[in-house]
Amino acid sequence: MKNTQPILTFALDCDSAVALVKICLFEKGFYAEHNFELTSACASFTNPLCPHRPDQVCNCQLATLRICGRNFPAFPLVFHSYDGYTEIFYMEVGSIPPNILLAIHQVNLNR
């Protein structure tokens, strides 16, 4: 089953959260490649209104990082940002490697 709950939520915009996670993972010996970014991530082409704020045009951002390391296959982390907060999701089947999860949680502790 895929994760639908965020691993972590930062009180940061998307670009800042992505940069912080990339730096922390690099310091722990991992490589994080920015794969994808989309503005107005939750709105549709026919309805530009945001599902989080139905009376406003969507300004959500969506980004993915491809995380690589020596002892596991590469996998994506998904960043969803709105209203100054960024949620991080692991959307793959199974669980996130424990050493990556620890590194991500340490990002939040060291801020």
Buried (B, 14 or more C-beta within 10 A) or exposed (E): EEBEEBBBBBEBBBBBBBEBBBEBBEEBEBBBEBEEBEEBBBBEEEEEBBEEBEEEEBBBBBBBBBBBBEEEEEBBBBBBBBEEBBBBBBEBEEEBBEBBBEBBEBBBEEE
